């Protein structure tokens, strides 16, 4: 095997310009090992838990399913299948609650109370003999999406477009969002699975070098990754990065680790990199050799509204109320957020299921972020948002245009679509302006405008 050089760079501080330093609030769960959550009496599996086309059911109501069995096939290339999170019976196929608040097509499965809930579907396979193309399809078969929160189909990221070449695979272990510690615990407890996933991903994209970026507030995770990656057959580095939000964003991480900048409107693959979250890699490393699907994930449950904060391994489709009850929900939470307070989504119903993109459940006793009920004052043009924006946009100007409904100008003249809604601008705004909310409204309006224009052009062409 090729000799490997793994460097732990403690003195060199690589980071990006701007950003913010919100309170970390990780102490309640950072030291708590992953524990399995009990199985709920019923799971709800939305058919769209990912960016792209929804999955298509392959089961019928009344059908018995075993844990791990495929229950929906991918609806296209930018789509992934779904697998049964529990052994039971398909109770209903129809509209169900989702994290967005909308009712979406879902599969409801009642769990058999007496079932052992062993994973009964799958078979060993030799992934070492697979071609890169076969690995990409195998990853799609697992139903894998980015587990850092974006939920983008992983196989699409691994399918490097023609004309592009990847030289570096970046392992994202930053987990800069406050409160969340799932990636932290995965790095400590499942470093060997991460290593296995790294080997698969590097082969799929053709990378010859692997760099892991971990924020320096997780020294135990840095050491765990360092130890595991000594056995990687590629040139490998583990680099501690200054703790700053949003260090884990793809553009920020690439800039910090490689000094490369992703172009406006571009992707990391445009500059020769592919970035993978540590939890995603761990699942690939575990599931691919067993030919099994993604049916569970680690979720941090924390916040002042729960008595037993921790990192819980739970079946996908677990209702929010069940997870909160298990974690000692006090019933006094004013707001429950999927994710963290900076980029998370406030949930409107306790019946909402846990999906593939849910990294955390935070129960707050008062509203946070753009959802907080606080006075909004006129912009004082202090420039705090400009100094905080990691993409170097002008959130103040974008906000003023949004208030006037000039959404097209925001997109065409001020690069609205480069904004990935990290929340830095809202966090620092002394006037309490919900800038990220404005930007989301503007993006939605622009998408609707383009759809109308496309429909009008198509209609005109057919007349």
C-alpha positions as a Markdown table, in Angstrom:
| # | Residue | x | y | z |
|---|---|---|---|---|
| 1 | Unk | 0.0 | 0.0 | 0.0 |
| 2 | Unk | 1.2 | 3.5 | -0.8 |
| 3 | Unk | 2.7 | 5.3 | 2.2 |
| 4 | Unk | 0.5 | 8.1 | 3.4 |
| 5 | Unk | 1.3 | 11.5 | 4.8 |
| 6 | Unk | -1.3 | 12.8 | 7.3 |
| 7 | Unk | -0.6 | 16.2 | 8.7 |
| 8 | Unk | -2.3 | 17.8 | 11.7 |
| 9 | Unk | -1.6 | 21.5 | 11.2 |
| 10 | Unk | -2.1 | 23.2 | 14.5 |
| 11 | Unk | -0.4 | 26.5 | 14.0 |
| 12 | Unk | -1.6 | 27.4 | 10.5 |
| 13 | Unk | -4.9 | 29.2 | 10.7 |
| 14 | Unk | -6.8 | 29.1 | 7.4 |
| 15 | Unk | -10.2 | 30.7 | 7.2 |
| 16 | Unk | -12.3 | 33.0 | 5.0 |
| 17 | Unk | -13.1 | 36.7 | 5.2 |
| 18 | Unk | -16.1 | 38.0 | 7.1 |
| 19 | Unk | -18.6 | 35.7 | 8.9 |
| 20 | Unk | -19.8 | 35.9 | 12.5 |
| 21 | Unk | -19.3 | 34.3 | 15.9 |
| 22 | Unk | -22.7 | 33.3 | 17.4 |
| 23 | Unk | -22.7 | 31.5 | 20.7 |
| 24 | Unk | -21.8 | 27.8 | 20.1 |
| 25 | Unk | -24.3 | 26.3 | 22.7 |
| 26 | Unk | -22.8 | 22.8 | 22.0 |
| 27 | Unk | -21.8 | 21.9 | 25.6 |
| 28 | Unk | -25.0 | 20.1 | 26.4 |
| 29 | Unk | -24.5 | 17.4 | 23.7 |
| 30 | Unk | -20.9 | 17.5 | 22.5 |
| 31 | Unk | -19.8 | 15.0 | 25.1 |
| 32 | Unk | -22.8 | 12.7 | 24.8 |
| 33 | Unk | -22.4 | 9.4 | 22.8 |
| 34 | Unk | -24.8 | 8.5 | 20.1 |
| 35 | Unk | -27.8 | 6.6 | 21.5 |
| 36 | Unk | -30.6 | 4.8 | 19.6 |
| 37 | Unk | -34.0 | 6.3 | 19.8 |
| 38 | Unk | -36.9 | 3.9 | 20.4 |
| 39 | Unk | -39.0 | 2.9 | 17.3 |
| 40 | Unk | -42.2 | 4.9 | 16.9 |
| 41 | Unk | -45.6 | 3.2 | 16.4 |
| 42 | Unk | -45.8 | 4.8 | 12.9 |
| 43 | Unk | -43.4 | 6.4 | 10.5 |
| 44 | Unk | -44.2 | 8.9 | 7.8 |
| 45 | Unk | -41.9 | 8.8 | 4.8 |
| 46 | Unk | -42.2 | 11.9 | 2.5 |
| 47 | Unk | -41.4 | 11.0 | -1.1 |
| 48 | Unk | -39.5 | 14.3 | -1.5 |
| 49 | Unk | -36.7 | 14.4 | 1.1 |
| 50 | Unk | -34.1 | 15.7 | -1.3 |
| 51 | Unk | -33.4 | 18.3 | -4.0 |
| 52 | Unk | -34.8 | 17.2 | -7.4 |
| 53 | Unk | -37.7 | 14.9 | -8.5 |
| 54 | Unk | -39.8 | 13.1 | -5.8 |
| 55 | Unk | -39.5 | 9.3 | -5.5 |
| 56 | Unk | -42.2 | 7.1 | -6.9 |
| 57 | Unk | -43.9 | 4.5 | -4.6 |
| 58 | Unk | -43.4 | 0.8 | -5.4 |
| 59 | Unk | -45.6 | -0.5 | -2.6 |
| 60 | Unk | -49.3 | -0.5 | -2.1 |
| 61 | Unk | -51.6 | 0.1 | 0.9 |
| 62 | Unk | -51.9 | -3.0 | 3.1 |
| 63 | Unk | -48.5 | -4.4 | 1.9 |
| 64 | Unk | -46.1 | -5.8 | 4.5 |
| 65 | Unk | -42.6 | -4.4 | 4.4 |
| 66 | Unk | -39.4 | -5.3 | 6.2 |
| 67 | Unk | -36.9 | -2.8 | 7.5 |
| 68 | Unk | -34.6 | -1.7 | 4.7 |
| 69 | Unk | -36.8 | -2.8 | 1.9 |
| 70 | Unk | -37.2 | -0.3 | -1.0 |
| 71 | Unk | -40.6 | 1.3 | -0.9 |
| 72 | Unk | -40.2 | 4.0 | -3.6 |
| 73 | Unk | -37.9 | 4.2 | -6.6 |
| 74 | Unk | -36.0 | 7.3 | -7.8 |
| 75 | Unk | -38.1 | 9.5 | -10.1 |
| 76 | Unk | -35.1 | 10.4 | -12.3 |
| 77 | Unk | -31.4 | 11.0 | -12.2 |
| 78 | Unk | -31.7 | 13.9 | -9.7 |
| 79 | Unk | -33.7 | 11.8 | -7.3 |
| 80 | Unk | -33.2 | 9.0 | -4.8 |
| 81 | Unk | -35.2 | 5.9 | -3.7 |
| 82 | Unk | -36.8 | 5.5 | -0.2 |
| 83 | Unk | -36.5 | 2.5 | 2.0 |
| 84 | Unk | -38.7 | 1.2 | 4.9 |
| 85 | Unk | -37.4 | 2.6 | 8.2 |
| 86 | Unk | -39.3 | -0.1 | 10.1 |
| 87 | Unk | -40.8 | -3.5 | 9.7 |
| 88 | Unk | -44.5 | -3.2 | 9.5 |
| 89 | Unk | -47.4 | -2.6 | 7.1 |
| 90 | Unk | -48.1 | 0.2 | 4.7 |
| 91 | Unk | -51.0 | 1.9 | 6.3 |
| 92 | Unk | -51.7 | 4.8 | 3.9 |
| 93 | Unk | -50.2 | 6.4 | 0.8 |
| 94 | Unk | -51.2 | 10.0 | 0.4 |
| 95 | Unk | -50.6 | 13.5 | 1.7 |
| 96 | Unk | -48.6 | 13.9 | 4.9 |
| 97 | Unk | -46.9 | 16.7 | 6.9 |
| 98 | Unk | -43.4 | 17.9 | 5.8 |
| 99 | Unk | -40.8 | 20.2 | 7.3 |
| 100 | Unk | -41.8 | 23.0 | 4.9 |
| 101 | Unk | -45.3 | 23.1 | 6.4 |
| 102 | Unk | -46.9 | 21.9 | 3.1 |
| 103 | Unk | -48.7 | 18.6 | 2.8 |
| 104 | Unk | -46.7 | 16.3 | 0.5 |
| 105 | Unk | -47.1 | 12.8 | -0.9 |
| 106 | Unk | -45.9 | 10.3 | 1.7 |
| 107 | Unk | -45.9 | 6.7 | 2.7 |
| 108 | Unk | -47.3 | 5.9 | 6.2 |
| 109 | Unk | -46.0 | 2.6 | 7.8 |
| 110 | Unk | -47.3 | 1.2 | 11.0 |
| 111 | Unk | -44.6 | -0.7 | 12.8 |
| 112 | Unk | -45.2 | -4.2 | 14.1 |
| 113 | Unk | -45.0 | -3.9 | 17.9 |
| 114 | Unk | -43.4 | -7.4 | 18.3 |
| 115 | Unk | -40.8 | -7.0 | 15.5 |
| 116 | Unk | -37.1 | -7.0 | 16.4 |
| 117 | Unk | -36.6 | -4.2 | 13.8 |
| 118 | Unk | -33.4 | -5.9 | 12.5 |
| 119 | Unk | -32.4 | -4.8 | 9.0 |
| 120 | Unk | -33.6 | -7.7 | 7.0 |
| 121 | Unk | -32.9 | -6.4 | 3.5 |
| 122 | Unk | -29.5 | -6.4 | 1.8 |
| 123 | Unk | -26.6 | -8.6 | 0.6 |
| 124 | Unk | -22.8 | -8.3 | 0.7 |
| 125 | Unk | -21.1 | -7.1 | -2.4 |
| 126 | Unk | -17.6 | -6.4 | -3.5 |
| 127 | Unk | -17.4 | -2.6 | -4.1 |
| 128 | Unk | -13.6 | -2.8 | -4.8 |
| 129 | Unk | -14.4 | -4.2 | -8.2 |
| 130 | Unk | -16.9 | -1.6 | -9.2 |
| 131 | Unk | -16.1 | 1.1 | -11.8 |
| 132 | Unk | -16.6 | 4.8 | -10.9 |
| 133 | Unk | -19.9 | 4.7 | -12.9 |
| 134 | Unk | -21.1 | 1.7 | -11.0 |
| 135 | Unk | -20.2 | 3.3 | -7.7 |
| 136 | Unk | -22.3 | 6.3 | -8.6 |
| 137 | Unk | -25.3 | 4.2 | -9.3 |
| 138 | Unk | -24.7 | 2.1 | -6.2 |
| 139 | Unk | -24.7 | 5.3 | -4.1 |
| 140 | Unk | -28.0 | 6.3 | -5.7 |
| 141 | Unk | -29.5 | 2.9 | -4.8 |
| 142 | Unk | -28.8 | 3.6 | -1.1 |
| 143 | Unk | -31.0 | 6.7 | -1.3 |
| 144 | Unk | -28.1 | 8.8 | 0.0 |
| 145 | Unk | -28.3 | 12.6 | 0.2 |
| 146 | Unk | -26.1 | 15.2 | 1.8 |
| 147 | Unk | -26.6 | 14.7 | 5.5 |
| 148 | Unk | -25.2 | 18.1 | 6.5 |
| 149 | Unk | -28.7 | 19.6 | 5.9 |
| 150 | Unk | -28.7 | 20.4 | 2.1 |
| 151 | Unk | -30.1 | 16.9 | 1.2 |
| 152 | Unk | -28.7 | 17.1 | -2.3 |
| 153 | Unk | -28.5 | 13.7 | -3.9 |
| 154 | Unk | -25.0 | 12.4 | -3.3 |
| 155 | Unk | -24.7 | 10.4 | -6.5 |
| 156 | Unk | -25.2 | 13.6 | -8.5 |
| 157 | Unk | -22.3 | 15.2 | -6.7 |
| 158 | Unk | -20.1 | 12.2 | -7.4 |
| 159 | Unk | -21.0 | 12.1 | -11.1 |
| 160 | Unk | -18.3 | 14.5 | -12.3 |
| 161 | Unk | -19.5 | 16.2 | -15.5 |
| 162 | Unk | -17.7 | 15.6 | -18.8 |
| 163 | Unk | -14.9 | 18.2 | -19.2 |
| 164 | Unk | -14.4 | 18.6 | -15.5 |
| 165 | Unk | -11.6 | 17.0 | -13.5 |
| 166 | Unk | -11.4 | 16.6 | -9.7 |
| 167 | Unk | -8.1 | 16.6 | -7.9 |
| 168 | Unk | -9.2 | 17.0 | -4.3 |
| 169 | Unk | -11.9 | 15.5 | -2.1 |
| 170 | Unk | -12.7 | 17.7 | 0.8 |
| 171 | Unk | -14.1 | 16.2 | 4.0 |
| 172 | Unk | -16.4 | 18.7 | 5.7 |
| 173 | Unk | -16.3 | 18.2 | 9.5 |
| 174 | Unk | -16.8 | 21.8 | 10.5 |
| 175 | Unk | -20.4 | 21.7 | 11.8 |
| 176 | Unk | -20.4 | 25.4 | 12.5 |
| 177 | Unk | -24.2 | 25.8 | 13.2 |
| 178 | Unk | -24.8 | 26.5 | 16.9 |
| 179 | Unk | -26.3 | 23.7 | 19.0 |
| 180 | Unk | -25.6 | 20.8 | 16.6 |
| 181 | Unk | -23.1 | 18.0 | 17.5 |
| 182 | Unk | -24.1 | 15.1 | 15.2 |
| 183 | Unk | -21.1 | 15.4 | 12.9 |
| 184 | Unk | -18.9 | 15.8 | 16.0 |
| 185 | Unk | -20.0 | 12.5 | 17.5 |
| 186 | Unk | -19.9 | 10.7 | 14.1 |
| 187 | Unk | -16.3 | 11.7 | 13.6 |
| 188 | Unk | -15.4 | 10.3 | 17.1 |
| 189 | Unk | -17.5 | 7.2 | 17.0 |
| 190 | Unk | -17.6 | 6.2 | 13.3 |
| 191 | Unk | -14.2 | 7.3 | 12.0 |
| 192 | Unk | -13.6 | 3.9 | 10.3 |
| 193 | Unk | -16.9 | 4.2 | 8.4 |
| 194 | Unk | -15.8 | 7.7 | 7.3 |
| 195 | Unk | -12.5 | 6.3 | 6.0 |
| 196 | Unk | -14.4 | 3.6 | 4.0 |
| 197 | Unk | -16.7 | 6.3 | 2.6 |
| 198 | Unk | -13.7 | 8.5 | 1.7 |
| 199 | Unk | -12.1 | 5.6 | -0.3 |
| 200 | Unk | -15.4 | 5.1 | -2.3 |
| 201 | Unk | -16.0 | 8.8 | -2.9 |
| 202 | Unk | -12.4 | 9.4 | -4.0 |
| 203 | Unk | -12.5 | 6.5 | -6.5 |
| 204 | Unk | -15.8 | 7.8 | -7.9 |
| 205 | Unk | -14.6 | 11.3 | -8.6 |
| 206 | Unk | -11.0 | 10.4 | -9.4 |
| 207 | Unk | -9.5 | 12.5 | -6.6 |
| 208 | Unk | -5.8 | 11.9 | -5.7 |
| 209 | Unk | -5.8 | 14.0 | -2.5 |
| 210 | Unk | -8.1 | 14.2 | 0.5 |
| 211 | Unk | -8.3 | 17.1 | 2.9 |
| 212 | Unk | -10.4 | 17.2 | 6.0 |
| 213 | Unk | -11.5 | 20.5 | 7.5 |
| 214 | Unk | -12.6 | 20.5 | 11.2 |
| 215 | Unk | -13.2 | 23.5 | 13.4 |
| 216 | Unk | -10.7 | 23.7 | 16.2 |
| 217 | Unk | -13.4 | 23.5 | 18.9 |
| 218 | Unk | -13.5 | 19.8 | 18.2 |
| 219 | Unk | -9.9 | 18.6 | 19.0 |
| 220 | Unk | -11.1 | 15.0 | 19.9 |
| 221 | Unk | -12.8 | 14.8 | 16.4 |
| 222 | Unk | -9.6 | 16.0 | 14.8 |
| 223 | Unk | -7.6 | 13.3 | 16.5 |
| 224 | Unk | -10.1 | 10.6 | 15.6 |
| 225 | Unk | -10.0 | 11.5 | 11.9 |
| 226 | Unk | -6.3 | 11.8 | 12.0 |
| 227 | Unk | -6.0 | 8.3 | 13.4 |
| 228 | Unk | -8.4 | 6.8 | 10.9 |
| 229 | Unk | -7.0 | 8.5 | 7.8 |
| 230 | Unk | -3.5 | 7.2 | 8.3 |
| 231 | Unk | -4.9 | 4.1 | 6.6 |
| 232 | Unk | -6.2 | 6.0 | 3.5 |
| 233 | Unk | -4.3 | 5.0 | 0.4 |
| 234 | Unk | -4.2 | 8.7 | -0.8 |
| 235 | Unk | -2.3 | 11.8 | 0.2 |
| 236 | Unk | -4.3 | 13.0 | 3.2 |
| 237 | Unk | -4.4 | 16.1 | 5.5 |
| 238 | Unk | -6.5 | 16.9 | 8.6 |
| 239 | Unk | -6.6 | 20.6 | 9.1 |
| 240 | Unk | -8.1 | 22.4 | 12.2 |
| 241 | Unk | -9.9 | 25.6 | 11.2 |
| 242 | Unk | -10.7 | 28.6 | 13.3 |
| 243 | Unk | -14.2 | 28.3 | 14.8 |
| 244 | Unk | -16.3 | 30.8 | 12.8 |
| 245 | Unk | -19.7 | 30.7 | 11.2 |
| 246 | Unk | -20.3 | 29.7 | 8.3 |
| 247 | Unk | -17.0 | 27.9 | 8.0 |
| 248 | Unk | -18.8 | 24.7 | 6.9 |
| 249 | Unk | -20.3 | 26.3 | 3.8 |
| 250 | Unk | -18.8 | 24.8 | 0.6 |
| 251 | Unk | -17.5 | 28.1 | -0.8 |
| 252 | Unk | -16.0 | 29.1 | 2.6 |
| 253 | Unk | -14.4 | 25.7 | 3.2 |
| 254 | Unk | -12.9 | 25.6 | -0.2 |
| 255 | Unk | -11.4 | 29.0 | 0.2 |
| 256 | Unk | -10.1 | 28.2 | 3.7 |
| 257 | Unk | -8.5 | 24.9 | 2.8 |
| 258 | Unk | -7.3 | 25.4 | -0.8 |
| 259 | Unk | -7.3 | 29.2 | -1.4 |
| 260 | Unk | -9.6 | 28.6 | -4.4 |
| 261 | Unk | -12.8 | 30.6 | -5.0 |
| 262 | Unk | -15.9 | 29.0 | -6.4 |
| 263 | Unk | -17.0 | 31.4 | -9.2 |
| 264 | Unk | -20.4 | 33.2 | -9.0 |
| 265 | Unk | -23.1 | 30.8 | -10.1 |
| 266 | Unk | -20.5 | 27.9 | -10.1 |
| 267 | Unk | -19.9 | 24.8 | -8.1 |
| 268 | Unk | -16.8 | 23.4 | -6.3 |
| 269 | Unk | -16.4 | 20.9 | -9.2 |
| 270 | Unk | -15.6 | 23.9 | -11.4 |
| 271 | Unk | -12.4 | 24.4 | -9.5 |
| 272 | Unk | -11.5 | 20.7 | -9.1 |
| 273 | Unk | -13.0 | 19.8 | -5.8 |
| 274 | Unk | -15.9 | 17.8 | -4.4 |
| 275 | Unk | -17.0 | 18.4 | -0.8 |
| 276 | Unk | -18.6 | 15.7 | 1.3 |
| 277 | Unk | -20.1 | 15.9 | 4.8 |
| 278 | Unk | -18.6 | 13.4 | 7.4 |
| 279 | Unk | -22.0 | 11.9 | 8.2 |
| 280 | Unk | -22.7 | 11.3 | 4.5 |
| 281 | Unk | -19.3 | 9.6 | 4.1 |
| 282 | Unk | -19.9 | 7.4 | 7.1 |
| 283 | Unk | -23.2 | 6.2 | 5.8 |
| 284 | Unk | -21.7 | 5.5 | 2.4 |
| 285 | Unk | -18.9 | 3.5 | 4.0 |
| 286 | Unk | -21.3 | 1.5 | 6.0 |
| 287 | Unk | -24.2 | 0.9 | 3.6 |
| 288 | Unk | -22.6 | 0.4 | 0.2 |
| 289 | Unk | -20.7 | -2.9 | 1.0 |
| 290 | Unk | -24.0 | -4.3 | 2.5 |
| 291 | Unk | -26.2 | -3.1 | -0.4 |
| 292 | Unk | -28.5 | -1.4 | 2.1 |
| 293 | Unk | -30.5 | 1.8 | 2.0 |
| 294 | Unk | -30.5 | 4.9 | 4.2 |
| 295 | Unk | -33.2 | 4.4 | 6.8 |
| 296 | Unk | -31.9 | 6.2 | 9.9 |
| 297 | Unk | -29.6 | 9.1 | 10.8 |
| 298 | Unk | -28.1 | 10.8 | 13.9 |
| 299 | Unk | -30.0 | 13.8 | 15.0 |
| 300 | Unk | -29.1 | 16.2 | 17.9 |
| 301 | Unk | -32.0 | 17.0 | 20.1 |
| 302 | Unk | -31.3 | 19.9 | 22.4 |
| 303 | Unk | -32.4 | 23.3 | 23.6 |
| 304 | Unk | -33.9 | 24.7 | 26.8 |
| 305 | Unk | -37.2 | 23.0 | 26.0 |
| 306 | Unk | -35.9 | 19.4 | 26.6 |
| 307 | Unk | -34.6 | 17.6 | 29.7 |
| 308 | Unk | -32.5 | 14.9 | 28.0 |
| 309 | Unk | -30.5 | 16.5 | 25.3 |
| 310 | Unk | -28.3 | 14.2 | 23.2 |
| 311 | Unk | -27.4 | 12.7 | 19.9 |
| 312 | Unk | -29.9 | 10.2 | 18.9 |
| 313 | Unk | -29.9 | 7.6 | 16.1 |
| 314 | Unk | -33.5 | 7.5 | 14.9 |
| 315 | Unk | -35.5 | 6.0 | 12.0 |
| 316 | Unk | -36.3 | 8.4 | 9.2 |
| 317 | Unk | -40.0 | 9.2 | 9.4 |
| 318 | Unk | -40.1 | 9.4 | 13.2 |
| 319 | Unk | -42.7 | 12.0 | 14.1 |
| 320 | Unk | -41.4 | 15.1 | 15.9 |
| 321 | Unk | -43.6 | 14.6 | 18.9 |
| 322 | Unk | -42.2 | 11.1 | 19.5 |
| 323 | Unk | -38.6 | 12.3 | 19.3 |
| 324 | Unk | -39.3 | 15.2 | 21.6 |
| 325 | Unk | -41.1 | 13.0 | 24.1 |
| 326 | Unk | -38.2 | 10.6 | 24.2 |
| 327 | Unk | -35.8 | 13.5 | 24.9 |
| 328 | Unk | -37.9 | 14.8 | 27.8 |
| 329 | Unk | -39.8 | 17.6 | 26.1 |
| 330 | Unk | -41.1 | 20.0 | 28.8 |
| 331 | Unk | -44.0 | 21.2 | 26.7 |
| 332 | Unk | -42.9 | 24.8 | 27.2 |
| 333 | Unk | -41.1 | 25.3 | 23.9 |
| 334 | Unk | -42.2 | 28.4 | 22.1 |
| 335 | Unk | -40.4 | 27.4 | 18.9 |
| 336 | Unk | -39.0 | 24.1 | 17.6 |
| 337 | Unk | -36.4 | 24.3 | 14.8 |
| 338 | Unk | -35.2 | 21.6 | 12.5 |
| 339 | Unk | -31.5 | 22.4 | 12.1 |
| 340 | Unk | -29.9 | 25.2 | 14.1 |
| 341 | Unk | -30.9 | 28.8 | 14.8 |
| 342 | Unk | -28.9 | 30.3 | 11.9 |
| 343 | Unk | -30.2 | 28.3 | 9.0 |
| 344 | Unk | -32.8 | 26.0 | 10.5 |
| 345 | Unk | -36.5 | 25.9 | 9.8 |
| 346 | Unk | -39.2 | 26.6 | 12.4 |
| 347 | Unk | -41.7 | 23.7 | 12.4 |
| 348 | Unk | -45.4 | 24.3 | 12.6 |
| 349 | Unk | -46.6 | 20.8 | 13.5 |
| 350 | Unk | -45.4 | 18.2 | 16.0 |
| 351 | Unk | -46.6 | 15.6 | 13.5 |
| 352 | Unk | -43.8 | 16.6 | 11.1 |
| 353 | Unk | -41.5 | 13.6 | 10.4 |
| 354 | Unk | -37.7 | 13.5 | 10.6 |
| 355 | Unk | -36.3 | 13.5 | 7.1 |
| 356 | Unk | -32.9 | 12.8 | 5.6 |
| 357 | Unk | -31.9 | 16.5 | 5.8 |
| 358 | Unk | -32.7 | 17.0 | 9.5 |
| 359 | Unk | -29.5 | 17.5 | 11.4 |
| 360 | Unk | -31.0 | 18.6 | 14.7 |
| 361 | Unk | -34.1 | 19.4 | 16.7 |
| 362 | Unk | -33.8 | 22.5 | 18.9 |
| 363 | Unk | -36.6 | 23.3 | 21.3 |
| 364 | Unk | -36.4 | 27.0 | 22.2 |
| 365 | Unk | -38.4 | 28.7 | 24.9 |
| 366 | Unk | -38.5 | 31.9 | 22.9 |
| 367 | Unk | -38.4 | 32.5 | 19.1 |
| 368 | Unk | -35.0 | 32.9 | 17.4 |
| 369 | Unk | -33.6 | 34.1 | 14.1 |
| 370 | Unk | -35.9 | 35.6 | 11.5 |
| 371 | Unk | -38.8 | 34.0 | 13.2 |
| 372 | Unk | -38.3 | 36.0 | 16.3 |
| 373 | Unk | -41.0 | 38.6 | 17.1 |
| 374 | Unk | -38.9 | 41.7 | 17.5 |
| 375 | Unk | -39.3 | 45.3 | 16.5 |
| 376 | Unk | -38.1 | 46.1 | 12.9 |
| 377 | Unk | -36.6 | 49.5 | 12.4 |
| 378 | Unk | -35.4 | 51.3 | 9.2 |
| 379 | Unk | -32.0 | 50.4 | 7.9 |
| 380 | Unk | -29.4 | 52.8 | 9.4 |
| 381 | Unk | -26.8 | 52.0 | 6.7 |
| 382 | Unk | -24.3 | 51.0 | 9.4 |
| 383 | Unk | -22.6 | 48.4 | 7.1 |
| 384 | Unk | -22.6 | 45.6 | 9.7 |
| 385 | Unk | -24.3 | 43.2 | 7.2 |
| 386 | Unk | -21.8 | 44.0 | 4.5 |
| 387 | Unk | -18.9 | 43.3 | 6.9 |
| 388 | Unk | -20.5 | 40.0 | 7.9 |
| 389 | Unk | -21.6 | 38.6 | 4.5 |
| 390 | Unk | -19.2 | 35.7 | 3.6 |
| 391 | Unk | -20.1 | 36.0 | -0.1 |
| 392 | Unk | -19.3 | 39.8 | -0.1 |
| 393 | Unk | -22.8 | 40.8 | -1.2 |
| 394 | Unk | -24.5 | 44.0 | -0.1 |
| 395 | Unk | -27.4 | 42.7 | 2.1 |
| 396 | Unk | -28.5 | 46.3 | 3.0 |
| 397 | Unk | -29.1 | 47.2 | -0.7 |
| 398 | Unk | -30.7 | 43.8 | -1.4 |
| 399 | Unk | -33.0 | 44.4 | 1.6 |
| 400 | Unk | -34.1 | 47.8 | 0.4 |
| 401 | Unk | -34.8 | 46.5 | -3.1 |
| 402 | Unk | -36.8 | 43.6 | -1.6 |
| 403 | Unk | -39.0 | 46.1 | 0.4 |
| 404 | Unk | -39.7 | 47.8 | -3.0 |
| 405 | Unk | -40.5 | 44.5 | -4.7 |
| 406 | Unk | -37.6 | 44.9 | -7.2 |
| 407 | Unk | -36.8 | 41.2 | -7.2 |
| 408 | Unk | -35.5 | 41.0 | -10.7 |
| 409 | Unk | -33.0 | 43.8 | -10.1 |
| 410 | Unk | -31.8 | 41.9 | -6.9 |
| 411 | Unk | -31.0 | 38.9 | -9.1 |
| 412 | Unk | -29.6 | 40.5 | -12.2 |
| 413 | Unk | -27.7 | 43.4 | -10.7 |
| 414 | Unk | -26.8 | 42.4 | -7.1 |
| 415 | Unk | -26.2 | 38.6 | -7.3 |
| 416 | Unk | -29.1 | 37.5 | -5.1 |
| 417 | Unk | -28.7 | 33.9 | -6.2 |
| 418 | Unk | -25.2 | 33.7 | -4.8 |
| 419 | Unk | -26.7 | 34.1 | -1.3 |
| 420 | Unk | -27.0 | 30.8 | 0.4 |
| 421 | Unk | -29.1 | 32.2 | 3.3 |
| 422 | Unk | -26.5 | 31.6 | 6.0 |
| 423 | Unk | -28.2 | 34.3 | 8.2 |
| 424 | Unk | -25.1 | 36.3 | 9.1 |
| 425 | Unk | -26.7 | 39.5 | 7.9 |
| 426 | Unk | -29.9 | 39.0 | 10.0 |
| 427 | Unk | -27.8 | 38.0 | 13.0 |
| 428 | Unk | -25.8 | 41.3 | 13.1 |
| 429 | Unk | -28.5 | 43.7 | 11.9 |
| 430 | Unk | -29.1 | 46.3 | 14.7 |
| 431 | Unk | -32.4 | 47.2 | 13.2 |
| 432 | Unk | -33.8 | 43.7 | 13.5 |
| 433 | Unk | -34.5 | 43.5 | 9.7 |
| 434 | Unk | -35.3 | 39.9 | 8.7 |
| 435 | Unk | -33.1 | 40.0 | 5.6 |
| 436 | Unk | -32.9 | 36.3 | 4.9 |
| 437 | Unk | -36.7 | 36.1 | 4.9 |
| 438 | Unk | -36.8 | 38.9 | 2.4 |
| 439 | Unk | -34.3 | 37.1 | 0.2 |
| 440 | Unk | -36.2 | 33.9 | 0.3 |
| 441 | Unk | -39.4 | 35.7 | -0.8 |
| 442 | Unk | -37.4 | 37.4 | -3.6 |
| 443 | Unk | -36.0 | 34.1 | -4.9 |
| 444 | Unk | -39.4 | 32.5 | -4.9 |
| 445 | Unk | -40.9 | 35.5 | -6.8 |
| 446 | Unk | -38.1 | 35.2 | -9.4 |
| 447 | Unk | -38.7 | 31.5 | -9.9 |
| 448 | Unk | -42.4 | 32.1 | -10.4 |
| 449 | Unk | -41.6 | 34.9 | -12.8 |
| 450 | Unk | -39.3 | 32.7 | -14.9 |
| 451 | Unk | -41.9 | 29.9 | -14.9 |
| 452 | Unk | -44.5 | 32.3 | -16.2 |
| 453 | Unk | -42.2 | 33.6 | -18.9 |
| 454 | Unk | -41.3 | 30.1 | -19.9 |
| 455 | Unk | -45.0 | 29.1 | -20.1 |
| 456 | Unk | -45.8 | 32.2 | -22.1 |
| 457 | Unk | -43.0 | 31.6 | -24.6 |
| 458 | Unk | -44.0 | 27.9 | -24.9 |
| 459 | Unk | -47.6 | 28.9 | -25.5 |
| 460 | Unk | -46.6 | 31.5 | -28.1 |
| 461 | Unk | -44.5 | 28.9 | -29.9 |
| 462 | Unk | -47.4 | 26.5 | -30.2 |
| 463 | Unk | -49.9 | 29.0 | -31.5 |
